[in-house]
């Protein structure tokens, strides 16, 4: 009887197959790895919105993130706020008022513009509806409604020169009320509210009661050429003065008040 053929150890055959398959597995992994899509830093898939164009590279624009670290949806990027600074620092572009308020250079902001990047025709959303109702008494749609929202948002940014042509004094009382309701938590929220309520106002002629609130007032920083006068409801002048007397002026309801070169008046 011929001698039996010795059995090949089973573990050798398995090892040989593994060694032979290793290069193929490595190549497969590399191919699959090259075709995979990227993910957000927190491990979730990227959700970068493409509905709105990105700001130009000349501005330090940032796209706000959600608590999960993913980018916000297109409806949250409908407005782009661009601000310049008094110290010639680079302009900044932000997608929300909260981000403008949080800017490290906020107190040096010179002026801001607000642009709409959403779909057309414009339809107010959320608090924007209240802005249109307050500023325009709900009597506007489309571009007119959008212009009111853009102006209210601009007033909610930093306005350094309150009496300038783009400041609070140039805005209507209804627009100021709309801005005050839109951004009560703004750094200048209390100042906007004072303008809206008539407890803060600039030069010109004002009716006490309908336009400005009654009470005791003081000029914030009057010029030497400041002149002011209080007239009764009957038309008689009851008080007048200049910068030296502008520390306390009492205004009674029904009277009229006028001033020139006195700047801003605030209720005491």
Residue, then its C-alpha position, 0 to 999 in steps of 0.5 A: x500500500x502506498x504511503x499516505x500523503x501528509x496533510x497540509x496544515x490548514x493555517x498555512x493555506x489561510x495565511x497565504x490567501x490573506x497575504x495575497x489579498x492584502x494589496x488588493x484590499x489596500x488598493x480598494x480602500x484607496x479608491x473608495x477613500x478618494x470617492x467619498x464626500x467630505x463632512x462637517x468638522x463635527x462629523x455631520x454632512x456639510x449643509x452649506x447654503x448656496x442660495x445666496x451669493x457669498x460676500x466679496x473677498x475684500x470683506x471679512x464676511x462670516x456665515x453664522x453657524x447653528x449650535x451643531x456647527x452646521x451652516x444655516x439655511x438659505x432663509x437665515x441668509x436673506x440679509x447681508x449687513x456691511x459696515x465700515x469703520x471710523x478708523x479705516x479698519x476693514x469693512x465687515x459683512x454679517x448675516x444678522x444684527x446679532x453678529x454686528x452687535x458682537x463685532x469686536x470693532x462695534x464701537x468704531x462702526x461708522x455706518x452700515x448698509x443692509x442688502x436683501x439677498x432672498x427670493x423675489x418678490x419679497x414677502x415679509x417673514x416673522x418680525x418683518x411683518x410687524x415692521x411693515x405694519x408699524x412703519x407703514x401701517x400695513x399699507x405697503x407690499x413688495x419693494x416698499x415693504x422691503x425698503x421699510x424693513x431694510x431701514x429698520x434694520x439699518x437703524x438697529x445697527x450702530x448710529x454714531x451721529x444721531x443728529x446727522x442726515x442718516x441718524x435717528x433724527x432723520x427717521x420718522x416716528x413710526x420708523x423709529x417705533x418699528x426699529x425699537x420693536x425690532x431690536x430691543x436688545x441692541x446695544x443702542x436699544x434704549x436710545x432707539x426707544x427714547x427717540x421712538x417715544x419722543x423722550x430724545x429729539x434733535x433741533x427743530x420745532x416740536x409740539x409737546x405731546x403729539x411729537x415729543x414727551x412732556x417733562x424736563x430736558x437737557x441738551x446733551x452737548x450744545x454748541x455755544x451758538x445754541x438757542x432755544x425757546x418754549x411757546x405756550x399753546x396760546x402762542x406766547x413765549x414762556x422761556x428761552x435761552x442758550x447753551x448755558x440755560x440748556x441744562x434744564x428746560x421744562x416742557x409742558x403738554x400743549x406747548x411748543x419747543x424749538x431749538x437751533x444748534x443745540x444738538x440732541x435733547x434728552x429727557x432727564 
